[in-house]
């Protein structure tokens, strides 16, 4: 039995502890639930001389309960609060008056006595678990203090929840008021902006209408607007002039009411392509103006309202009749000039051509004399052999003459799929004597696997021959080194081939590179300056490019590219 003095002392301590517990709500006013539990655990740990105190609140963050642990003394918590809770969970009890419960110590080795108390009815708020290694834990007085503390904590947590909800509602109300205010301000600003934009749009519309009217009135192009049914909405003076019809006679009418049935049907068919496809259309169209048929490039495109619906069609026509005639005349003149250039080149090569022809002719005479001698000697076998040689030399002479006639004849351009290497070799055969006469060493590097070219054989051979002869002429005054002329072909990129003519002459001056292909520009004493200009026009008409570069040591190289058709010729070519 305890001594009365000890009982009085314990009673006083109990009363002090009880007062301390009852005073806790005053400390919790305005605090968050986590702060309330943290204070409670610290107070109980020191008041009841506990080894640890653990609490779990059902208030959650990201659907995870709030868990806290406090330890006595200088111990370090090795496990997470969630792990402590999992270890204690099998021994939780709702009845705080239960007998002393001894469980494995979740903090250190050994066992510990624990007491668990619900926070709120049936753990609706959370749970509190405390543990001590004291043999008498928990005493009746400690159970009383724990129940009071649990009740006070539950009340404090409920009040904290209410306060938190009040704050949330107040913040939500403030947010909604602020959001509504912002929306009203924004709506007001939007209304002001809309009014301002509408005024600006009206002003811009007036300006645009004035500008559009000016474009219609002063444009040299024929312009018109039609509705989706094909009725004219607006035309410009060029339209009136072309068709000799007034605006009043046109507005509100369709093509069928103005033009011939064939013309109207053509116009309407093109209009429907634009309206049904909802896309611009560019085409060449023949229209019968008052002075006859005219070819025009016509652009037709739909006009849309603010909802994206087509409400009209706009047409702009550019008369290219005179341009087409001028282009045809230019092409004819270029063809005439190219023909003259070919004849000039053949004239310059007359001696070499005569030499080429005289060779088989001389062989024919010699073989004919031999044939007569063999016939006189009744040696028919040798006579037959001589006659065969006569025929071969005659065919050879005929081939040379046919090649010259083809090259010299005047004919319109005719494009076909050709092997560029074959064209190069034919030019070499035609001009080989010119190279020999000028002591030029002729070399070729022809790629054996090139796609075919869509082009005019005669025109391309004219380019090759012109570059061939220019290369020879560039080396006529060379005496200190060999005269080498190289013709090379190969792939340039995925869609074209390149042909190169490289000489070992004195080269080109840098300042002349940009002018070589200008008409009437020449570096020759008696040149006309048209050969390279004609060559460039031929190559560009074939979709290619012609240019010149200076070699690193001596001489120059002329390059030209031609687009390919993708078809490869697998037959090997001699180099």
C-alpha positions in Angstrom: 0.0 0.0 0.0 1.3 3.4 -1.0 2.2 5.9 1.7 -0.3 8.8 1.9 2.4 11.3 1.0 3.1 9.3 -2.2 -0.6 9.1 -3.0 -1.0 12.9 -2.5 2.0 13.5 -4.7 0.7 11.1 -7.4 -2.7 12.7 -7.2 -1.2 16.2 -7.6 0.8 14.9 -10.6 -2.3 13.4 -12.1 -4.2 16.6 -11.6 -1.4 18.6 -13.2 -1.3 16.2 -16.1 -5.1 16.3 -16.5 -4.9 20.2 -16.4 -2.2 20.0 -19.0 -4.3 17.8 -21.2 -7.4 19.9 -20.8 -5.4 23.0 -21.7 -4.3 21.5 -25.0 -7.3 22.8 -27.0 -6.2 26.3 -26.3 -2.9 25.6 -28.1 -4.7 24.0 -31.0 -6.9 26.9 -31.9 -6.4 27.7 -35.6 -4.0 24.8 -36.2 -4.1 22.2 -38.9 -4.9 18.5 -38.0 -1.2 17.5 -38.5 -0.1 20.2 -36.1 -2.6 19.1 -33.5 -1.4 15.4 -33.6 2.3 16.5 -33.6 1.7 18.5 -30.4 -0.3 15.7 -28.8 2.4 13.1 -29.4 5.1 15.4 -28.0 3.0 16.1 -24.8 2.1 12.4 -24.2 5.7 11.2 -24.9 7.0 13.4 -22.1 4.0 13.2 -19.7 3.7 9.4 -19.6 7.4 8.5 -20.0 6.7 6.6 -23.3 9.1 4.8 -25.6 7.1 5.9 -28.7 3.8 7.4 -29.7 2.1 6.8 -33.1 -1.0 8.3 -34.7 -2.8 7.9 -38.0 -5.3 10.4 -39.3 -7.9 9.6 -41.8 -7.5 13.1 -43.3 -5.4 12.2 -46.4 -3.0 13.8 -48.8 -3.3 12.3 -52.3 -5.5 9.5 -50.9 -2.8 8.5 -48.4 -3.5 8.8 -44.6 -1.4 11.1 -42.4 0.9 9.1 -40.1 3.3 10.3 -37.4 5.8 8.7 -34.9 7.6 10.3 -32.0 10.4 8.5 -30.1 11.8 9.0 -26.6 15.4 10.1 -26.0 18.0 10.4 -28.7 16.9 7.5 -30.8 16.8 7.7 -34.6 13.8 6.4 -36.4 15.0 3.7 -38.8 11.6 2.8 -40.3 9.1 5.1 -42.0 5.8 5.9 -40.1 3.9 3.9 -42.6 6.0 0.8 -41.8 5.5 1.3 -38.0 1.7 1.5 -38.7 1.8 -1.8 -40.7 3.6 -3.5 -37.8 1.2 -2.2 -35.2 -2.0 -2.8 -37.2 -2.6 -6.4 -36.2 -2.9 -5.4 -32.4 -5.1 -2.3 -32.7 -8.1 -2.4 -30.4 -11.1 -0.1 -30.2 -11.5 -0.7 -26.4 -9.0 1.4 -24.4 -10.0 -0.4 -21.2 -8.7 -3.7 -22.4 -6.0 -5.5 -20.5 -2.4 -4.7 -21.0 -1.3 -5.8 -24.5 2.3 -6.8 -25.0 3.6 -6.9 -28.6 6.9 -7.0 -30.4 8.6 -3.6 -30.1 8.4 -2.0 -33.6 11.3 0.4 -32.7 13.9 -1.7 -31.1 14.4 -5.4 -30.2 12.2 -6.9 -27.4 8.6 -6.4 -26.4 6.6 -3.4 -25.5 3.2 -2.7 -23.8 0.9 -0.7 -26.0 -2.4 1.1 -25.6 -4.6 2.1 -28.6 -7.4 4.7 -28.6 -9.7 5.6 -31.4 -9.9 9.3 -32.3 -13.6 9.9 -32.8 -16.4 7.3 -32.9 -15.2 4.0 -34.4 -11.9 5.5 -35.6 -13.8 8.0 -37.8 -11.0 10.6 -37.3 -8.1 8.3 -36.7 -6.2 6.2 -34.1 -3.6 6.8 -31.4 -1.1 4.1 -30.3 1.4 4.6 -27.5 4.0 2.1 -26.1 6.2 1.8 -23.1 8.6 -0.9 -21.8 7.5 -0.2 -18.2 6.0 -3.2 -16.5 3.0 -1.3 -15.0 2.1 0.5 -18.3 -0.6 1.6 -18.6 -1.8 2.4 -15.1 -5.4 3.3 -14.4 -4.5 7.0 -14.1 -2.7 6.8 -17.5 -5.7 5.2 -19.1 -7.8 8.1 -17.7 -5.4 10.7 -19.1 -5.3 8.9 -22.4 -9.1 8.8 -22.7 -9.3 12.5 -21.9 -6.5 13.3 -24.3 -8.2 11.2 -27.0 -11.5 13.0 -26.5 -9.9 16.4 -26.5 -7.9 15.5 -29.6 -11.0 14.3 -31.4 -12.8 17.5 -30.6 -9.8 19.6 -31.6 -9.5 17.7 -34.9 -13.2 18.1 -35.6 -12.9 21.8 -34.9 -9.8 22.0 -37.1 -11.7 20.2 -39.9 -14.6 22.7 -39.5 -12.1 25.6 -39.6 -10.3 24.1 -42.6 -13.7 23.6 -44.4 -14.7 27.2 -43.5 -11.4 28.5 -44.8 -11.8 26.4 -47.9 -15.4 27.6 -48.4 -14.2 31.2 -47.8 -11.4 30.7 -50.3 -13.7 29.1 -52.8 -16.2 32.0 -52.4 -13.3 34.5 -52.8 -12.1 32.6 -55.8 -15.6 32.4 -57.4 -16.1 36.1 -56.7 -12.7 36.9 -58.1 -13.4 34.7 -61.1 -16.8 36.2 -61.7 -15.3 39.7 -61.4 -12.6 38.7 -63.8 -15.2 37.3 -66.2 -17.2 40.5 -66.0 -14.2 42.6 -66.6 -13.0 40.4 -69.4 -16.5 40.4 -70.9 -16.6 44.2 -70.7 -13.1 44.4 -72.2 -14.2 42.0 -74.9 -17.3 44.0 -75.7 -15.2 47.2 -75.9 -12.7 45.3 -78.1 -15.5 44.0 -80.3 -17.0 47.4 -80.7 -13.5 48.8 -81.6 -12.8 45.9 -83.9 -16.2 46.3 -85.6 -15.5 50.0 -86.2 -12.0 49.1 -87.5 -13.5 46.3 -89.6 -16.0 48.7 -91.1 -13.3 51.2 -91.8 -11.1 48.4 -93.3 -14.0 47.2 -95.3 -14.6 50.6 -96.8 -10.9 50.9 -97.5 -10.8 47.4 -99.0 -13.8 48.1 -101.2 -12.2 51.2 -102.4 -8.9 49.4 -103.1 -10.8 46.5 -104.8 -12.6 49.0 -107.0 -9.3 50.6 -107.9 -7.9 47.2 -108.8 -10.9 46.4 -110.9 -10.8 49.7 -112.7 -7.1 50.0 -113.4 -5.9 46.4 -113.7 -4.8 45.3 -117.2 -6.0 41.8 -116.4 -9.6 40.7 -117.1 -11.4 40.2 -113.7 -14.9 39.1 -112.7 -17.0 37.9 -109.8 -19.8 35.3 -110.0 -22.2 33.9 -107.4 -22.4 30.1 -106.9 -25.2 29.9 -109.5 -22.9 31.4 -112.2 -24.5 34.9 -112.2 -22.1 37.8 -112.6 -21.7 40.0 -109.6 -19.0 42.3 -110.9 -16.7 42.8 -113.9 -13.9 45.3 -114.6 -13.4 47.5 -117.7 -11.0 45.1 -119.2 -13.8 42.5 -119.3 -16.1 45.1 -121.0 -13.4 45.9 -123.5 -12.5 42.3 -124.4 -16.1 41.2 -125.0 -17.5 44.5 -126.1 -20.3 44.3 -123.4 -21.2 46.8 -120.7 -21.5 46.2 -117.0 -25.2 46.7 -117.0 -25.6 44.1 -119.7 -23.6 41.6 -117.6 -24.5 41.9 -113.9 -27.1 39.3 -112.9 -26.7 37.2 -116.0 -25.1 33.8 -116.6 -22.6 32.8 -119.3 -25.4 31.0 -121.1 -27.2 34.4 -121.5 -24.1 36.2 -122.8 -21.9 33.8 -124.8 -22.3 31.0 -127.3 -23.4 27.6 -126.0 -20.0 26.0 -126.4 -18.2 28.9 -124.8 -20.7 29.1 -121.9 -20.4 25.3 -121.3 -16.6 25.5 -121.1 -16.7 28.5 -118.6 -19.3 26.8 -116.4 -17.5 23.4 -116.3 -14.4 25.1 -115.0 -16.4 27.1 -112.5 -17.9 23.9 -111.1 -14.5 22.4 -110.7 -13.6 25.3 -108.3 -16.9 25.3 -106.5 -17.2 21.5 -106.0 -13.5 21.0 -105.2 -13.4 24.1 -103.0 -9.9 24.8 -104.2 -8.2 27.3 -106.6 -7.8 26.3 -110.3 -5.3 27.5 -112.8 -5.8 26.7 -116.5 -5.2 27.8 -120.0 -8.6 28.8 -121.5 -9.5 30.0 -125.0 -12.1 32.8 -125.0 -13.6 34.4 -128.1 -13.1 38.1 -127.6 -14.8 40.6 -130.0 -11.7 40.5 -132.2 -11.3 36.7 -132.3 -10.1 33.8 -130.1 -7.5 34.6 -127.4 -5.5 32.3 -125.2 -5.4 33.2 -121.5 -4.0 31.9 -118.3 -7.0 31.9 -116.0 -7.0 31.8 -112.2 -10.3 30.9 -110.5 -10.7 30.6 -106.8 -13.6 30.4 -104.3 -14.5 33.2 -101.8 -15.8 32.2 -98.3 -17.9 34.0 -95.7 -17.1 34.0 -92.0 -18.6 30.5 -91.6 -16.4 29.1 -94.3 -19.2 28.7 -96.8 -18.5 29.5 -100.5 -20.6 32.5 -101.6 -18.8 33.6 -104.8 -16.1 32.8 -107.3 -13.4 35.2 -108.5 -11.7 34.9 -111.8 -8.6 36.6 -113.2 -7.5 36.1 -116.8 -4.2 37.1 -118.3 -4.1 37.3 -122.1 -1.0 35.4 -123.3 -1.9 35.3 -127.0 0.8 37.8 -128.1 3.2 36.3 -125.6 2.7 32.8 -127.1 3.2 34.2 -130.6 6.4 36.0 -129.5 7.6 32.8 -127.8 6.9 30.7 -130.9 8.7 33.3 -133.0 11.7 33.3 -130.6 11.9 29.5 -130.6 11.8 29.6 -134.4 14.6 32.2 -134.5 16.6 30.2 -132.0 16.2 27.1 -134.2 17.3 29.0 -137.2 20.3 30.4 -135.4 21.2 26.9 -134.1 21.0 25.6 -137.6 23.3 28.3 -138.9 25.7 27.5 -136.1 25.8 23.9 -137.0 26.5 24.8 -140.7 29.2 27.1 -139.6 30.8 24.4 -137.5 30.7 22.0 -140.4 32.2 24.6 -142.6 35.1 25.0 -140.2 35.5 21.2 -140.2 35.3 20.9 -144.0 38.9 19.8 -144.4 38.6 17.2 -141.7 35.3 16.0 -143.1 36.9 15.7 -146.6 39.7 13.7 -145.1 37.3 11.4 -143.4 35.5 10.8 -146.7 38.7 10.6 -148.8 39.9 7.7 -146.7 37.2 5.2 -147.7 37.1 6.6 -151.2 40.8 6.0 -151.6 40.4 2.5 -150.2 37.6 1.9 -152.7 39.8 2.9 -155.7 42.6 0.7 -154.5 40.4 -2.3 -153.9 38.7 -1.8 -157.3 42.1 -1.8 -159.0 43.0 -5.0 -157.1 39.7 -6.6 -158.0 40.3 -5.9 -161.7 43.8 -7.4 -161.5 42.4 -10.5 -159.7 39.7 -10.8 -162.4 42.3 -10.6 -165.2 44.2 -13.4 -163.4 41.0 -15.4 -163.1 41.4 -15.5 -159.3 37.8 -15.2 -158.4 38.3 -15.7 -154.7 40.6 -12.8 -154.3 38.4 -10.7 -156.6 35.4 -11.5 -154.4 37.4 -10.5 -151.3 38.4 -7.1 -153.0 34.7 -6.5 -153.9 33.7 -7.1 -150.3 36.2 -4.6 -149.2 34.9 -2.1 -151.8 31.4 -2.6 -150.4 32.5 -2.1 -146.7 34.4 1.1 -147.6 31.4 2.3 -149.5 29.1 1.7 -146.6 31.6 3.5 -144.3 31.7 6.6 -146.7 27.9 6.5 -146.8 27.6 6.4 -143.0 29.9 9.5 -142.8 27.8 11.4 -145.3 24.5 10.4 -143.7 25.9 11.6 -140.3 26.9 14.9 -141.8 23.5 15.3 -143.6 21.6 14.6 -140.4 23.7 17.0 -138.5 23.3 19.7 -141.1 19.7 19.4 -142.1 17.1 21.9 -140.9 14.4 20.2 -138.9 12.1 21.1 -135.9 13.3 19.8 -132.5 12.2 16.2 -131.9 12.7 14.7 -128.5 13.2 11.0 -128.0 14.8 8.7 -125.4 18.5 8.6 -126.3 21.7 7.2 -124.9 24.0 10.2 -124.2 27.1 8.0 -124.5 26.1 7.0 -128.0 25.6 10.6 -128.9 29.1 11.4 -127.6 30.7 8.6 -129.6 29.0 9.7 -132.8 30.3 13.2 -132.4 33.8 11.8 -131.7 33.7 9.8 -134.9 32.6 13.0 -136.8 35.3 15.2 -135.4 38.1 12.7 -134.7 40.2 13.9 -137.7 40.0 17.4 -136.4 41.7 16.2 -133.2 44.4 14.3 -135.1 45.1 17.3 -137.4 45.7 19.5 -134.3 47.8 16.8 -132.6 45.3 16.5 -129.8 45.2 13.3 -127.6 41.6 12.3 -127.4 40.4 10.4 -124.3 37.0 9.3 -123.0 35.7 8.2 -119.6 32.1 7.2 -120.2 30.0 5.7 -117.4 28.5 2.4 -118.6 25.3 2.5 -116.5 23.6 5.8 -117.2 19.8 6.4 -117.5 18.5 7.5 -120.9 17.9 11.1 -121.7 14.7 12.6 -123.2 16.0 15.1 -125.7 16.8 16.1 -129.3 19.8 14.0 -130.4 20.9 16.6 -133.1 20.7 19.6 -130.7 22.6 17.7 -127.9 25.3 16.6 -130.4 25.6 20.2 -131.5 26.4 21.2 -127.9 29.0 18.3 -127.6 30.6 19.2 -130.9 30.8 22.9 -130.1 32.5 22.2 -126.7 34.7 19.6 -128.5 35.9 22.1 -131.1 36.3 24.9 -128.5 38.5 22.6 -126.5 40.7 21.8 -129.5 40.9 25.5 -130.4 41.9 26.4 -126.8 45.0 24.2 -127.2 46.2 25.2 -130.7 48.9 27.5 -129.3 50.1 25.0 -126.6 53.7 23.9 -127.2 55.2 23.3 -123.7 52.9 20.4 -122.7 50.7 17.8 -124.3 47.4 18.6 -125.8 44.8 16.4 -124.0 41.1 16.5 -124.6 38.9 14.4 -122.2 35.2 13.7 -122.7 33.6 12.3 -119.6 30.0 11.2 -118.6 28.6 10.0 -115.3 25.8 10.4 -112.8 25.4 13.9 -111.3 22.6 13.3 -108.8 19.6 11.1 -108.4 17.8 12.7 -111.3 20.4 13.8 -113.8 23.6 13.0 -115.6 26.6 15.2 -116.3 28.8 15.5 -119.4 32.2 17.2 -119.2 34.7 18.3 -121.8 38.1 19.0 -120.3 41.1 20.5 -122.2 44.7 21.3 -121.3 44.9 24.7 -122.8 45.9 28.0 -121.1 42.6 28.1 -119.2 40.1 30.8 -118.5 40.5 34.0 -116.7 38.3 34.3 -113.6 36.7 37.6 -114.9 35.5 35.8 -118.1 33.7 32.9 -116.4 30.5 35.0 -115.8 30.4 36.3 -119.3 31.3 33.2 -121.4 27.6 32.3 -122.2 26.4 35.9 -123.0 25.4 36.4 -126.6 28.1 38.1 -128.7 30.8 37.7 -126.0 33.8 36.0 -127.3 37.5 35.5 -126.5 38.4 34.5 -130.0 39.9 37.1 -132.4 37.3 36.3 -135.1 34.5 34.7 -133.1 30.9 35.8 -133.2 30.2 35.0 -129.5 27.0 32.9 -130.3 28.2 29.3 -130.0 28.2 29.0 -126.2 25.0 31.1 -125.9 23.3 28.7 -128.3 24.6 25.7 -126.3 23.3 27.1 -123.0 19.8 27.8 -124.5 19.7 24.2 -125.8 20.7 22.7 -122.5 18.3 24.9 -120.5 15.5 24.0 -123.0 16.2 20.3 -122.0 15.9 21.2 -118.3 19.6 21.1 -117.6 22.5 23.5 -116.8 25.7 24.5 -118.6 28.7 26.1 -116.8 32.5 26.3 -117.0 35.3 25.9 -114.4 39.0 26.5 -114.5 41.2 23.4 -113.9 43.6 23.3 -111.0 46.8 23.1 -113.1 46.0 24.1 -116.7 43.0 24.3 -119.0 39.3 24.5 -118.4 36.3 22.1 -118.1 32.8 22.7 -119.5 30.0 20.8 -117.8 26.4 20.3 -118.6 23.7 18.3 -116.8 20.6 16.7 -118.3 17.6 15.3 -116.4 17.0 11.6 -116.8 14.0 9.4 -117.4 15.1 6.8 -114.9 15.6 4.1 -117.5 19.1 2.5 -117.4 20.9 1.1 -120.3 22.8 -2.0 -119.2 24.9 -2.3 -122.4 28.6 -1.6 -121.8 30.1 1.2 -123.8 33.7 1.4 -124.9 35.9 3.9 -123.3 
